[in-house]
Amino acid sequence: MIKIPRTVALAALVTLGMFGGIASADSGSGSGSGSAKVTVNDNQSQITVVGEGNLSSVPDVMHLNAGVEVRRASASAAFADARKAAAKLTEALLGAGIAAKDLQTNELSLGPVYDDYPVVAGYRAAQGVEAVVRDIDSADKVIDAVAAVGEEARLNGVSFEVSDTRKVLRAARDAAFEDARARAEQYARLAGDELGRIVSISEEGVTPPSPVAFGGAMMADKASVSPGQQTVSVHIRVVYELR
């Protein structure tokens, strides 16, 4: 017996506040968005719901952008001294526990410096490196090692990321599915029906965590070197039969 006389469109706000774990798909605080739609025809009734899952996790990898810069009267002297300073920087990073495979040169430049163009006042040479810090607890040690290289050293900023996003995505999908089912059960109950089998499941969208970057100026205070949190969001569409 069909208990709904026509197509009914339903919309609702959903709550999914997740910090370090999965929140209930039907909790009472926070904010989110989603939709549910009940469709009735002569053969069967169906309900389509969109579930949302958000999972916040603490990044476990830091990318440090550092380098050296020198200015000298001649191009050859600037380049030679920059290379020496870069070697000293690499040695300092290795000494701070960074593996050789986690060091990558990301800048190598040489050019004139003008006081009054086109009069050349000297030459600037720079070499940059990105260091992957896999132990966040050692971040201060690594940064201090760079600063100790000397006046040629440059700290250009840091960024943080989650190394294994697959685990986070799986948990966010679980949360999205639970959210979808909670919505469907609620609307089925309001309509006087019960949920039947799942007709289809489709992933509507995934928002992966993106690296959070901080400029070099934020590293003056050690307490500011914090990975914070990154959030993964997953939306799925689930179609249930009603009975």
C-alpha positions, -999 to 999 in steps of 0.1 A, spaced: 0 0 0 14 34 -10 12 58 18 26 89 0 2 103 -26 28 123 -46 64 131 -51 77 149 -20 110 169 -20 126 172 14 157 191 25 175 192 58 205 205 77 229 178 89 255 178 117 289 163 113 315 179 136 347 157 135 379 164 153 402 134 154 374 109 147 340 103 132 311 121 147 276 107 148 257 111 115 228 125 134 243 146 162 229 178 176 256 204 170 276 218 142 265 224 106 264 207 73 242 203 42 224 175 23 191 166 8 166 138 7 139 131 -19 110 106 -18 97 95 -52 65 75 -56 51 58 -87 27 29 -94 54 3 -90 75 13 -60 85 40 -37 121 51 -33 140 76 -12 172 93 -24 195 109 2 229 126 1 251 119 30 281 139 41 312 127 60 339 150 73 370 138 91 396 161 106 431 147 112 464 161 124 491 163 97 521 142 104 545 155 78 561 190 75 577 205 43 603 231 51 614 255 24 648 269 31 678 281 12 709 304 11 715 337 -6 747 357 -10 757 389 -28 792 395 -41 810 419 -64 814 392 -92 791 365 -105 817 338 -100 823 347 -64 785 349 -56 779 315 -72 808 299 -55 799 312 -21 763 303 -25 773 267 -34 794 265 -3 766 279 19 742 254 3 765 225 12 767 238 47 729 239 48 726 204 35 750 192 62 730 209 89 697 194 77 712 159 76 726 165 110 691 174 123 679 140 112 665 146 77 672 117 53 691 124 21 661 112 1 639 138 17 660 168 5 653 183 -29 668 214 -46 640 237 -56 659 268 -66 693 277 -82 697 313 -94 724 338 -103 718 374 -115 729 410 -113 719 435 -86 713 470 -97 715 502 -76 707 524 -106 698 504 -138 717 496 -159 747 500 -136 755 466 -119 762 469 -82 770 432 -77 756 398 -82 731 377 -62 732 339 -61 707 317 -43 700 280 -38 669 266 -22 660 232 -8 628 215 4 632 192 33 606 167 43 603 165 80 586 131 88 588 136 126 568 167 135 582 167 170 617 174 155 604 205 136 620 230 160 653 212 159 653 213 121 644 250 119 671 259 145 696 239 124 688 260 94 691 293 113 725 282 127 740 281 92 746 318 93 737 350 77 733 334 43 705 311 55 669 318 45 636 303 60 610 306 33 581 289 50 566 255 59 535 235 49 519 204 65 502 174 51 487 141 61 509 113 47 482 86 44 450 101 31 436 67 22 428 59 58 412 93 63 391 89 32 378 55 42 367 69 76 350 99 59 332 75 35 320 55 65 307 87 81 290 97 49 272 64 45 260 64 82 248 100 76 229 89 45 212 60 63 203 82 93 186 107 69 168 79 50 155 63 82 142 96 96 123 105 64 110 70 59 97 71 95 81 105 89 65 92 57 51 61 75 73 37 57 103 15 64 136 13 45 141 -15 21 172 -25 2 198 -2 -13 192 4 -50 223 24 -57 253 42 -41 274 69 -59 301 91 -46 292 127 -54 324 144 -45 356 142 -24 374 172 -10 409 160 0 430 177 25 453 204 10 487 214 24 485 242 49 512 267 43 528 292 66 552 319 58 587 322 72 577 351 95 555 328 114 584 307 126 600 333 149 581 318 178 585 280 182 550 277 195 537 288 161 552 258 144 520 237 147 505 214 121 469 222 130 442 201 114 431 192 79 396 180 69 385 155 43 349 158 31 330 131 12 294 133 -3 276 101 -14 242 96 -29 222 66 -18 189 54 -32 168 31 -10 135 13 -17 106 20 7 83 -7 19 
